Amino acid sequence: MRRLRKTGKVILIALFWLGLWTLLAQLVHLDLLLPSPLTVARRFVQLVQEPVFWRATLATLLRILSGFFIGMLSGLLLAVLMHISRVARSLLAPLVQLIRATPVASFIILALVWLSSSRLPVFICSLMVLPVAISNTEAGIRSVDRQLLEMAQVYHLRRVTVLRHIYWPALKPYLLAAAGSAMGLAWKSGVTAEEIAAPRFAIGSKLNTAKVYLETPDVFVWTIVVVLLSLLLEKALRRAVKEAK
C-alpha cells in the first residue's frame, strides 16, 4: 500500500510539471524558445529510430563509465598512498585542493592541447571523480577499528586477511557513498567536455549541434537522455549502498 501511494505521488508530481510545461509552451507558442512536451516526445521517437542516436548514447555512456572507474580506482590508490606516506600527503593534498577549486571548463580547455576529442571526456570525468574518491577513502581508512588492527598484530594475521576482513568492511560503505556522489559529477563534467571537444559520436556533440542550429526540441531530448541515464546509474549505486550496509 505504501509503495502504491508513493507511485501515485510521483505520478501526480510528474503530471503537475508536465502540465505547467505544456501551459508555458502554449503561452510562448514558439518551439524555438520552448517546445511542448508533445513536440519533444515526437522528436524523441524520431531520434530513437536513428542509428546515430544509439551510437552517440553508447559512446558517451562508455566514456563516462570509463572515466568514473578510472577516477574511483585512482582515488582509492592515492588515498592509501597518502595514508601510508606523509611525503605523499604533503605533495598530493595541494593538487587535490586545486582540482576541487578549478572550474571544469578550465581543465577542458587546457586538456584539449594534449588529448584527442574522444579521450578528453574520460580524462575530465576521472579528474572530477578523483577528489571525491580520495576524501571518502581517507574517511573509510580513519574509521577502521584500531583494536581490531592491534588484535591482528598480536595474532600475526596475514596482510591479505587484514585487508579483506578489517579494512574492506570499513571502506566499502564509504566507497559506495563516494560512487553515488561522483556519478552525477561524472555525467555533468563528461557531457560538458563532449560539448567543447565535440567528438564524432557523443551526446555532448549532439547538444552543441542542436544549440548551433537552434533545434530546441533536440536539446530537450538529449538533455532528458542524460538525466535519465544519470538517474538510473545513481539509483543502481544507491541500491548497492543499501545492500552493503
C-alpha positions, 0 to 999 in steps of 0.5 A, spaced: 500 500 500 505 504 501 509 503 495 502 504 491 501 511 494 508 513 493 507 511 485 501 515 485 505 521 488 510 521 483 505 520 478 501 526 480 508 530 481 510 528 474 503 530 471 503 537 475 510 539 471 508 536 465 502 540 465 505 547 467 510 545 461 505 544 456 501 551 459 508 555 458 509 552 451 502 554 449 503 561 452 510 562 448 507 558 442 514 558 439 518 551 439 524 555 438 524 558 445 520 552 448 517 546 445 511 542 448 512 536 451 508 533 445 513 536 440 519 533 444 516 526 445 515 526 437 522 528 436 524 523 441 521 517 437 524 520 431 531 520 434 530 513 437 529 510 430 536 513 428 542 509 428 546 515 430 542 516 436 544 509 439 551 510 437 552 517 440 548 514 447 553 508 447 559 512 446 558 517 451 555 512 456 562 508 455 566 514 456 563 516 462 563 509 465 570 509 463 572 515 466 568 514 473 572 507 474 578 510 472 577 516 477 574 511 483 580 506 482 585 512 482 582 515 488 582 509 492 590 508 490 592 515 492 588 515 498 592 509 501 598 512 498 597 518 502 595 514 508 601 510 508 606 516 506 606 523 509 611 525 503 605 523 499 600 527 503 604 533 503 605 533 495 598 530 493 593 534 498 595 541 494 593 538 487 587 535 490 585 542 493 586 545 486 582 540 482 576 541 487 577 549 486 578 549 478 572 550 474 571 544 469 571 548 463 578 550 465 581 543 465 577 542 458 580 547 455 587 546 457 586 538 456 584 539 449 592 541 447 594 534 449 588 529 448 584 527 442 576 529 442 574 522 444 579 521 450 578 528 453 571 526 456 574 520 460 580 524 462 575 530 465 570 525 468 576 521 472 579 528 474 572 530 477 571 523 480 578 523 483 577 528 489 571 525 491 574 518 491 580 520 495 576 524 501 571 518 502 577 513 502 581 517 507 574 517 511 573 509 510 581 508 512 580 513 519 574 509 521 577 502 521 577 499 528 584 500 531 583 494 536 581 490 531 588 492 527 592 491 534 588 484 535 591 482 528 598 484 530 598 480 536 595 474 532 600 475 526 594 475 521 596 475 514 596 482 510 591 479 505 586 477 511 587 484 514 585 487 508 579 483 506 576 482 513 578 489 517 579 494 512 574 492 506 568 492 511 570 499 513 571 502 506 566 499 502 560 503 505 564 509 504 566 507 497 559 506 495 557 513 498 563 516 494 560 512 487 553 515 488 556 522 489 561 522 483 556 519 478 552 525 477 559 529 477 561 524 472 555 525 467 555 533 468 563 534 467 563 528 461 557 531 457 560 538 458 567 536 455 563 532 449 560 539 448 567 543 447 571 537 444 565 535 440 567 528 438 564 524 432 559 520 436 557 523 443 551 526 446 555 532 448 556 533 440 549 532 439 547 538 444 552 543 441 549 541 434 542 542 436 544 549 440 548 551 433 542 550 429 537 552 434 533 545 434 530 546 441 526 540 441 533 536 440 536 539 446 530 537 450 531 530 448 538 529 449 538 533 455 532 528 458 537 522 455 542 524 460 538 525 466 535 519 465 541 515 464 544 519 470 538 517 474 538 510 473 546 509 474 545 513 481 539 509 483 543 502 481 549 505 486 544 507 491 541 500 491 548 497 492 549 502 498 543 499 501 545 492 500 552 493 503 550 496 509 
